[in-house]
Amino acid sequence: MQIFMQIPYLLYYIFQSSLYIYKHYKMSCLFNSLSYFINDDSFKIRQTICDYLEQNKQIIDGVETKEILIYENTNYVQHMRNICTWGTQLLLSNLQK
């Protein structure tokens, strides 16, 4: 009988935890998937890729990264650092470097 009294609290905790995960990681599905294979935190993966872009390292042979970023959002790297932003092909192609 005692255990049945705990069920509403347990359900509330599960709901709150799920809501937190949805709210904070819903746009990080690319990085969450990568973290499964890379065995690292999805936030850290996102930040590492953004650092790489920010340092203007090459992602396409013969083309500087800043030349590619001109065609994106003016604050592309800062925007991508946000965990509520979808990952893009540009970030994914950067991963292989």
Summary of the structure (lengths in Angstrom):
residues: 97
radius of gyration: 18.6
end to end distance: 57.6
largest distance: 70.2
contacts: 222
relative contact order: 0.14
helix: 67%
strand: 2%
